[in-house]
Amino acid sequence: MKKIALSIAGSDSSGGAGIQADIKAFTHVGVHGTTIITSVTAQHPGEVLSIYPLSTDEIKKQAKAVFPNLKPHATKIGMLYNKEIAECIAGLLEGYGVENVVLDPVLSSTSGYVLYKKGLTETILEKLLPITYLVTPNTSEAEQLTGIKITNIDDMKQAAKQLVEEGAKNVLIKGGHLRGKQAIDFLFDGNEETIFSLPRFNQNGWHGTGCTLSSLITAHLAQGNQLKTSIELSKSSLWGMMKNSYRINKTLLLETSKDVEIDVPPPRLTPEQFQVWFELNKTVHQLLHILPKNLIPEVGINIGYALPDAENRNQVCALDGRIIRGKQRFYHGILRFGVSKHISSIILTTMKFNKNMRSAMNIKYTPELMEKIKETGLTVCSFSREEEPEEVESTMKWGTTFVIRKHGEVPDVIWDKGSVGKEPMIRLLGKTPEDLIKKLKLITG
């Protein structure tokens, strides 16, 4: 059964934040989105023209329609505007026994417009904080809730601990507004501290990033994921959405379609892993742009890039789902570590002879293409599957080793004519994915 998530928030007429952004985030994750609207705003990213708070009676009617009948698996609270609405929501959550509540205390707009009335912050702390599973303020909101000026991670830790002392179960302070090369979020669950970090985009003018992150987390919680996993998946998804953002006037809006999945980094990457993923991701985009269809073999194309000094498959990033040819476009999987046996075997074997040769990809074999490759001046070697010993477990490992020992060094190209049930193949080797692109252009040019 499809999981259900609920957003209790205001309507943003620009479509970039609020209820509208929440629904898009829920859909991106794959849960059904429901809503309880607290306020109707007339706004665009540069200005809030008006705020019309709904009556508590109207809010209660929406709750009566949603909670008993749809039974959301997780609930996100966004803009509440005034203490009356906050008290109403707190009563509804307790009355309906709602669990898995994510509180995103929206207090101002992107343009700096105040989105709350006097008494709201006190009500949030007294009524809502103790009954929520996770609270997700940005640094500005955390400052208003705690009175602590936040300029670094230590300040984030202090503010998070204070919110836990005031009744919060889990606190995630979003550090997108802080300076630095990394966008850092800090989680405190009352015992353990966790930092989530990804490289910051060197752009300004985003709209809806904070509420989208909270909505993504809510959706993953609705699917039954643990808290840290939900945050990791959500932060990665948000990064991919930001990478594919589009501009309307001066505002950057998030691309939330499934097309961004190739640009979503795997969760829990170290800085070194992220750099490998990022370089390979950039090359895959180039490859899809320049790749002739006639170079795609029946089994598809994979491309990989290893960490420096990699020793096993888990240290090699490659496509989890090869590039294949469709009628109108190419289809492909996403980049992950530890997913490709064949390309990893080639790279890891090559690195035993030359640790700088960390990347490889396969393309279709034809005699005509091989003649063209030889004319480019690239070094070329081959092996025959018929010579492969019976006890060999990995043809790619054996063939790569055989060729390098025969040639005396790592060549640019390794090929074989295949055998029964095995397609002939050409494999390009290089120091980096960009190196492979240069060799491919040399071949196809």
Number of C-alpha atoms within 10 A of each C-alpha: 4 9 20 21 31 30 29 25 26 28 24 22 17 15 18 24 28 28 32 20 26 32 23 22 28 27 18 18 22 16 23 17 20 21 20 22 22 29 24 18 19 15 18 19 25 15 13 19 10 10 17 13 17 16 13 16 11 13 20 17 11 16 20 14 12 16 17 10 9 14 17 21 21 25 29 26 29 26 26 29 28 20 19 16 23 23 19 17 23 21 15 17 19 12 9 13 10 18 15 19 24 26 26 24 24 24 23 15 18 18 14 12 13 13 17 18 13 10 13 20 22 12 18 20 16 15 19 24 25 18 21 23 19 26 28 27 25 24 24 20 19 25 16 13 19 17 12 16 15 19 13 14 16 11 15 26 19 15 24 28 21 19 22 19 11 14 17 23 18 24 28 26 25 24 25 17 13 18 12 12 12 15 19 22 23 20 25 24 18 17 8 8 14 13 12 21 20 20 14 15 13 6 8 9 13 19 23 21 21 21 28 29 25 28 33 29 31 35 33 25 24 26 19 13 15 12 17 14 15 21 24 18 21 25 27 23 26 24 23 21 24 23 15 17 17 14 11 9 7 11 17 21 23 26 17 23 14 11 12 19 17 17 23 24 25 18 19 15 18 11 12 11 19 19 14 23 27 16 14 24 22 13 19 25 12 13 19 15 10 12 17 10 14 11 18 19 20 12 15 17 21 24 28 30 28 32 20 16 13 18 16 15 20 16 21 29 27 31 24 17 17 19 22 18 18 9 5 6 10 15 13 19 15 18 26 21 23 16 19 21 14 17 26 32 20 26 30 26 22 25 21 14 15 15 16 15 24 26 30 27 25 24 23 21 21 16 9 8 15 16 10 15 20 13 10 12 11 15 14 19 18 20 19 14 17 10 8 14 10 7 6 11 9 13 15 19 19 18 22 24 19 17 21 19 11 13 14 10 13 23 20 20 23 22 23 18 17 15 11 6 6 11 14 16 17 22 22 22 26 24 18 20 26 18 16 21 20 11 20 18 12 14 17 13 8
